Protein backbone atom coordinates (compact mmCIF):
# COMPACT_ATOMS: atom_id res chain seq x y z
CA UNK A 1 0.00 0.00 0.00
CA UNK A 2 2.81 2.42 0.84
CA UNK A 3 4.44 1.68 -2.51
CA UNK A 4 1.19 2.46 -4.34
CA UNK A 5 0.72 5.65 -2.33
CA UNK A 6 4.25 6.78 -3.10
CA UNK A 7 3.80 6.02 -6.80
CA UNK A 8 0.47 7.89 -6.93
CA UNK A 9 2.04 10.88 -5.19
CA UNK A 10 4.81 10.99 -7.80
CA UNK A 11 2.39 10.54 -10.70
CA UNK A 12 0.17 13.23 -9.24
CA UNK A 13 3.17 15.58 -9.03
CA UNK A 14 4.06 14.98 -12.66
CA UNK A 15 0.57 14.99 -14.21
CA UNK A 16 -1.70 17.04 -11.95
CA UNK A 17 -1.91 19.83 -14.53
CA UNK A 18 -3.73 17.39 -16.82
CA UNK A 19 -6.50 16.71 -14.27
CA UNK A 20 -9.71 18.60 -13.64
CA UNK A 21 -10.03 20.74 -10.52
CA UNK A 22 -12.27 18.12 -8.90
CA UNK A 23 -9.88 15.26 -9.69
CA UNK A 24 -6.95 17.29 -8.40
CA UNK A 25 -8.82 18.14 -5.21
CA UNK A 26 -9.89 14.54 -4.46
CA UNK A 27 -6.39 13.18 -5.12
CA UNK A 28 -4.77 15.84 -2.98
CA UNK A 29 -7.15 15.24 -0.09
CA UNK A 30 -6.85 11.45 -0.33
CA UNK A 31 -3.14 10.98 -1.03
CA UNK A 32 -1.43 14.12 0.25
CA UNK A 33 -3.68 15.15 3.14
CA UNK A 34 -4.51 11.51 4.06
CA UNK A 35 -8.26 12.06 4.40
CA UNK A 36 -10.54 9.03 4.27
CA UNK A 37 -13.12 8.52 1.55
CA UNK A 38 -15.83 9.29 4.11
CA UNK A 39 -14.19 12.56 5.13
CA UNK A 40 -13.88 13.68 1.52
CA UNK A 41 -17.48 12.66 0.82
CA UNK A 42 -18.68 14.64 3.81
CA UNK A 43 -16.70 17.71 2.75
CA UNK A 44 -18.21 17.64 -0.76
CA UNK A 45 -21.64 16.40 0.36
CA UNK A 46 -21.54 13.37 -1.95
CA UNK A 47 -21.45 9.62 -1.40
CA UNK A 48 -18.35 7.75 -0.34
CA UNK A 49 -18.80 5.57 -3.45
CA UNK A 50 -18.71 8.64 -5.71
CA UNK A 51 -15.40 9.72 -4.17
CA UNK A 52 -14.01 6.18 -4.48
CA UNK A 53 -15.04 5.92 -8.15
CA UNK A 54 -13.54 9.31 -8.97
CA UNK A 55 -10.24 8.49 -7.26
CA UNK A 56 -9.98 5.09 -9.00
CA UNK A 57 -10.69 6.64 -12.41
CA UNK A 58 -8.12 9.35 -11.75
CA UNK A 59 -5.53 6.76 -10.69
CA UNK A 60 -6.15 4.91 -13.95
CA UNK A 61 -5.73 8.17 -15.89
CA UNK A 62 -2.45 8.92 -14.14
CA UNK A 63 -1.16 5.44 -14.97
CA UNK A 64 -2.24 5.94 -18.59
CA UNK A 65 -0.43 9.29 -18.78
CA UNK A 66 2.69 7.63 -17.39
CA UNK A 67 2.41 4.78 -19.89
CA UNK A 68 2.37 7.29 -22.74
CA UNK A 69 4.72 10.01 -21.46
CA UNK A 70 7.06 8.12 -19.09
CA UNK A 71 7.93 11.22 -17.06
CA UNK A 72 8.16 9.33 -13.78
CA UNK A 73 10.15 6.47 -15.32
CA UNK A 74 12.63 8.94 -16.81
CA UNK A 75 12.85 10.71 -13.47
CA UNK A 76 13.67 7.43 -11.71
CA UNK A 77 16.35 6.59 -14.29
CA UNK A 78 17.90 10.04 -13.90
CA UNK A 79 17.93 9.64 -10.13
CA UNK A 80 19.65 6.24 -10.42
CA UNK A 81 22.27 7.68 -12.77
CA UNK A 82 22.86 10.65 -10.49
CA UNK A 83 23.40 8.27 -7.57
CA UNK A 84 25.89 6.31 -9.66
CA UNK A 85 27.63 9.54 -10.67
CA UNK A 86 28.04 10.52 -7.06
CA UNK A 87 29.68 7.19 -6.29
CA UNK A 88 32.01 7.48 -9.29
CA UNK A 89 32.94 11.07 -8.48
CA UNK A 90 33.94 9.98 -4.99
CA UNK A 91 36.14 7.29 -6.55
CA UNK A 92 37.76 9.65 -9.10
CA UNK A 93 39.53 6.72 -10.77
CA UNK A 94 36.69 5.90 -13.16
CA UNK A 95 36.78 8.78 -15.64
CA UNK A 96 35.36 6.70 -18.53
CA UNK A 97 32.42 5.50 -16.39
CA UNK A 98 31.74 9.08 -15.39
CA UNK A 99 31.61 10.17 -19.04
CA UNK A 100 29.22 7.30 -19.89
CA UNK A 101 26.88 8.22 -17.04
CA UNK A 102 26.85 11.87 -18.05
CA UNK A 103 26.01 10.87 -21.64
CA UNK A 104 23.12 8.74 -20.32
CA UNK A 105 21.71 11.78 -18.57
CA UNK A 106 21.93 13.79 -21.78
CA UNK A 107 20.04 11.12 -23.74
CA UNK A 108 17.02 11.15 -21.40
CA UNK A 109 16.16 14.79 -21.95
C-alpha positions, 0 to 999 in steps of 0.5 A: 500500500505504501508503494502504491501511495508513493507512486500515486504521489509521484504521478500526481506531481508529474501529471496534476496539470492534466486533471480537472479541478475536482480530480486534483482536489480529491487526489490531494485530499486522499493521497497528500492530506490523508483524508478518508473517503468518508471525510472527503465525501462529507466535505463535498456532500456526496457519497463515499462511493462517488469519491471512491469511483472518482479516485480510482478513475483518476488513478487509472488516468495517471497510470495511462499518462505515465504509460504514454509520457514516461515522465516518472520512469525517466525521473527514476532513471535520472535519479539512479544515474545521479546516484551512480555519478556521485559514487564514481565522483567519490572514486575519481579513478573511473573517468570513462564511467563518469563520461558514460553516465553523463552521456546517459543523462543527456540522452534522457532529456 
